């Protein structure tokens, strides 16, 4: 048992010693969030596009109602662990539904 533990420690140490740092450079985003005066715009810039491209919004249905955007925002937090404060979700949802959803000005 003791010999097995020593072998495991030796193997792990060798792996750490030979580990190299890798970097990844992503291409610049081709799409930006649609700017407006709604407070959710600044929140979406700082919180939503920190994890995914603004292009993601373009793939959402323009007929999506407030409930859809609310569910999507809550899903990002619950499933993908987005660091969004609960109080910010309604503000972000308001921006999304009025900018990309069914409450867009016609």
Backbone as CSV, one residue per row, in Angstrom:
resi,resn,N_x,N_y,N_z,CA_x,CA_y,CA_z,C_x,C_y,C_z
1,UNK,0.827,-1.191,0.000,0.000,0.000,0.000,0.869,1.251,0.000
2,UNK,1.885,1.240,0.863,2.759,2.402,0.954,3.531,2.601,-0.345
3,UNK,3.956,1.503,-0.970,4.694,1.577,-2.225,3.800,2.158,-3.339
4,UNK,2.526,1.758,-3.348,1.590,2.274,-4.353,1.412,3.775,-4.192
5,UNK,1.319,4.225,-2.974,1.165,5.655,-2.713,2.399,6.425,-3.180
6,UNK,3.580,5.873,-2.965,4.818,6.531,-3.394,4.859,6.621,-4.919
7,UNK,4.452,5.570,-5.594,4.433,5.563,-7.061,3.447,6.611,-7.588
8,UNK,2.291,6.688,-6.985,1.289,7.662,-7.405,1.813,9.084,-7.220
9,UNK,2.419,9.365,-6.084,2.973,10.694,-5.825,4.075,11.013,-6.830
10,UNK,4.909,10.042,-7.145,5.986,10.258,-8.110,5.424,10.558,-9.498
11,UNK,4.407,9.839,-9.904,3.794,10.067,-11.210,3.128,11.431,-11.279
12,UNK,2.423,11.800,-10.221,1.782,13.113,-10.193,2.811,14.234,-10.208
13,UNK,3.894,14.061,-9.496,4.951,15.069,-9.471,5.581,15.230,-10.845
14,UNK,5.791,14.138,-11.535,6.369,14.196,-12.886,5.414,14.919,-13.832
15,UNK,4.134,14.695,-13.677,3.141,15.357,-14.526,3.111,16.848,-14.284
16,UNK,3.227,17.262,-13.033,3.224,18.684,-12.700,4.491,19.346,-13.225
17,UNK,5.613,18.662,-13.114,6.882,19.222,-13.562,6.894,19.442,-15.074
18,UNK,6.201,18.588,-15.822,6.219,18.721,-17.274,5.020,19.506,-17.819
19,UNK,4.183,20.011,-16.948,3.008,20.772,-17.392,3.448,22.097,-18.004
20,UNK,2.774,22.479,-19.087,3.072,23.750,-19.724,1.812,24.594,-19.764
21,UNK,2.022,25.888,-19.803,0.899,26.811,-19.881,0.481,26.943,-21.339
22,UNK,-0.812,26.827,-21.582,-1.336,26.991,-22.925,-2.173,28.250,-22.967
23,UNK,-2.166,28.893,-24.096,-2.992,30.081,-24.246,-3.891,29.907,-25.458
24,UNK,-4.967,30.619,-25.427,-5.957,30.557,-26.490,-6.357,31.974,-26.832
25,UNK,-6.241,32.326,-28.093,-6.651,33.659,-28.521,-7.878,33.516,-29.402
26,UNK,-8.987,34.080,-28.933,-10.234,34.012,-29.673,-10.316,35.165,-30.669
27,UNK,-11.018,34.947,-31.767,-11.181,36.062,-32.709,-12.059,37.141,-32.097
28,UNK,-11.933,38.370,-32.570,-12.789,39.434,-32.021,-14.252,39.182,-32.374
29,UNK,-15.137,39.623,-31.507,-16.567,39.484,-31.767,-16.948,40.342,-32.964
30,UNK,-17.695,39.757,-33.877,-18.164,40.488,-35.051,-19.465,41.227,-34.753
31,UNK,-20.160,40.805,-33.699,-21.450,41.388,-33.343,-21.346,41.986,-31.941
32,UNK,-21.912,43.150,-31.767,-21.963,43.802,-30.454,-23.419,43.891,-30.014
33,UNK,-23.656,44.018,-28.724,-25.013,44.226,-28.235,-25.551,45.535,-28.804
34,UNK,-26.852,45.562,-29.056,-27.480,46.783,-29.565,-27.562,47.797,-28.420
35,UNK,-26.888,48.935,-28.566,-26.889,49.920,-27.478,-28.227,50.639,-27.359
36,UNK,-28.572,50.965,-26.139,-29.711,51.839,-25.856,-29.593,52.363,-24.436
37,UNK,-30.535,53.180,-24.019,-30.464,53.839,-22.712,-30.965,52.970,-21.557
38,UNK,-31.491,51.794,-21.848,-31.991,50.932,-20.770,-30.844,50.499,-19.864
39,UNK,-31.058,50.468,-18.542,-29.976,50.075,-17.633,-29.498,48.637,-17.858
40,UNK,-30.349,47.808,-18.418,-29.950,46.431,-18.690,-28.870,46.307,-19.745
41,UNK,-28.731,47.328,-20.584,-27.689,47.310,-21.615,-26.305,47.214,-20.971
42,UNK,-26.020,48.072,-20.007,-24.712,48.057,-19.334,-24.500,46.739,-18.585
43,UNK,-25.562,46.240,-17.957,-25.445,44.960,-17.250,-25.171,43.817,-18.219
44,UNK,-25.872,43.803,-19.352,-25.653,42.749,-20.351,-24.226,42.821,-20.901
45,UNK,-23.721,44.043,-21.091,-22.344,44.190,-21.563,-21.349,43.623,-20.561
46,UNK,-21.585,43.873,-19.302,-20.618,43.439,-18.298,-20.815,41.988,-17.864
47,UNK,-22.043,41.484,-17.956,-22.284,40.156,-17.415,-22.568,39.086,-18.469
48,UNK,-23.334,39.399,-19.474,-23.720,38.381,-20.463,-22.582,38.065,-21.426
49,UNK,-22.021,39.107,-22.020,-20.986,38.854,-23.013,-19.626,38.547,-22.393
50,UNK,-19.579,38.473,-21.079,-18.369,37.987,-20.424,-18.209,36.487,-20.674
51,UNK,-19.330,35.806,-20.919,-19.296,34.353,-21.129,-19.567,33.940,-22.571
52,UNK,-20.385,34.688,-23.279,-20.692,34.319,-24.663,-20.815,35.566,-25.528
53,UNK,-20.703,35.352,-26.806,-20.758,36.446,-27.773,-22.138,37.080,-27.815
54,UNK,-22.178,38.334,-28.184,-23.453,39.029,-28.384,-24.204,38.424,-29.563
55,UNK,-23.508,37.728,-30.425,-24.131,37.067,-31.570,-25.197,36.067,-31.114
56,UNK,-25.042,35.547,-29.915,-26.006,34.595,-29.344,-27.421,35.181,-29.349
57,UNK,-27.537,36.486,-29.126,-28.862,37.116,-29.085,-29.537,37.069,-30.448
58,UNK,-28.754,37.103,-31.500,-29.320,37.099,-32.848,-29.987,35.774,-33.206
59,UNK,-29.641,34.723,-32.487,-30.217,33.405,-32.749,-31.469,33.130,-31.923
60,UNK,-31.866,34.099,-31.118,-33.080,33.945,-30.321,-34.268,34.435,-31.147
61,UNK,-35.431,33.843,-30.953,-36.588,34.249,-31.754,-37.022,35.689,-31.452
62,UNK,-37.194,36.522,-32.486,-37.627,37.904,-32.251,-39.039,37.985,-31.676
63,UNK,-39.772,36.890,-31.730,-41.116,36.855,-31.151,-41.090,36.428,-29.684
64,UNK,-39.892,36.201,-29.134,-39.774,35.717,-27.752,-40.326,36.738,-26.765
65,UNK,-41.199,36.258,-25.911,-41.834,37.100,-24.900,-40.950,37.239,-23.663
66,UNK,-41.359,38.101,-22.774,-40.624,38.357,-21.528,-40.364,37.056,-20.746
67,UNK,-41.331,36.160,-20.703,-41.160,34.900,-19.956,-40.009,34.073,-20.539
68,UNK,-39.862,34.100,-21.852,-38.762,33.369,-22.505,-37.416,33.932,-22.053
69,UNK,-37.259,35.265,-22.126,-35.999,35.894,-21.749,-35.710,35.708,-20.258
70,UNK,-36.755,35.734,-19.443,-36.592,35.505,-18.008,-36.081,34.084,-17.763
71,UNK,-36.677,33.120,-18.448,-36.252,31.727,-18.298,-34.805,31.541,-18.774
72,UNK,-34.457,32.210,-19.874,-33.087,32.098,-20.394,-32.079,32.683,-19.407
73,UNK,-32.383,33.832,-18.841,-31.466,34.467,-17.885,-31.307,33.603,-16.633
74,UNK,-32.408,33.080,-16.151,-32.340,32.220,-14.956,-31.613,30.915,-15.260
75,UNK,-31.759,30.419,-16.486,-31.049,29.201,-16.898,-29.543,29.466,-16.927
76,UNK,-29.145,30.618,-17.434,-27.718,30.954,-17.480,-27.125,30.934,-16.070
77,UNK,-27.892,31.434,-15.132,-27.411,31.464,-13.745,-27.413,30.072,-13.115
78,UNK,-28.518,29.345,-13.257,-28.664,28.046,-12.584,-27.824,26.947,-13.237
79,UNK,-27.876,26.870,-14.537,-27.217,25.761,-15.237,-25.754,26.057,-15.537
80,UNK,-25.495,27.261,-16.048,-24.140,27.597,-16.475,-23.361,28.398,-15.438
81,UNK,-23.980,28.630,-14.283,-23.337,29.307,-13.148,-22.879,30.727,-13.477
82,UNK,-23.653,31.427,-14.294,-23.339,32.823,-14.593,-23.395,33.635,-13.297
83,UNK,-22.393,34.456,-13.047,-22.355,35.224,-11.796,-23.220,36.486,-11.881
84,UNK,-24.513,36.282,-12.027,-25.461,37.389,-12.155,-26.280,37.472,-10.875
85,UNK,-26.372,38.659,-10.312,-27.163,38.859,-9.092,-28.648,38.700,-9.422
86,UNK,-29.391,38.124,-8.511,-30.837,37.935,-8.720,-31.528,39.268,-9.030
87,UNK,-31.099,40.330,-8.387,-31.713,41.648,-8.602,-31.441,42.189,-10.006
88,UNK,-30.373,41.721,-10.653,-30.033,42.192,-11.996,-30.811,41.478,-13.095
89,UNK,-31.338,40.314,-12.805,-32.018,39.529,-13.839,-33.199,40.279,-14.453
90,UNK,-34.131,40.854,-13.679,-35.241,41.574,-14.315,-34.785,42.767,-15.169
91,UNK,-33.711,43.408,-14.774,-33.196,44.559,-15.518,-32.608,44.091,-16.854
92,UNK,-31.862,43.001,-16.826,-31.299,42.424,-18.051,-32.420,41.921,-18.953
93,UNK,-33.398,41.244,-18.370,-34.532,40.721,-19.138,-35.273,41.864,-19.821
94,UNK,-35.464,42.973,-19.133,-36.151,44.111,-19.719,-35.401,44.607,-20.963
95,UNK,-34.095,44.708,-20.863,-33.283,45.104,-22.019,-33.419,44.087,-23.151
96,UNK,-33.313,42.816,-22.830,-33.346,41.775,-23.868,-34.688,41.738,-24.605
97,UNK,-35.775,41.765,-23.870,-37.086,41.652,-24.514,-37.414,42.900,-25.333
98,UNK,-36.940,44.058,-24.880,-37.222,45.298,-25.612,-36.247,45.531,-26.771
99,UNK,-35.138,44.811,-26.752,-34.131,44.991,-27.793,-34.119,43.844,-28.791
100,UNK,-34.373,42.625,-28.305,-34.294,41.443,-29.166,-35.586,40.641,-29.208
101,UNK,-36.489,40.903,-28.302,-37.715,40.109,-28.192,-38.948,40.779,-28.744
102,UNK,-40.097,40.334,-28.258,-41.366,40.787,-28.843,-41.829,42.166,-28.355
103,UNK,-41.044,42.838,-27.523,-41.392,44.194,-27.099,-40.541,45.248,-27.807
104,UNK,-39.910,44.854,-28.916,-39.131,45.809,-29.703,-40.057,46.854,-30.299
105,UNK,-39.586,48.099,-30.380,-40.417,49.121,-31.035,-40.592,48.758,-32.519
106,UNK,-41.763,49.051,-33.013,-42.043,48.688,-34.406,-41.928,49.855,-35.325
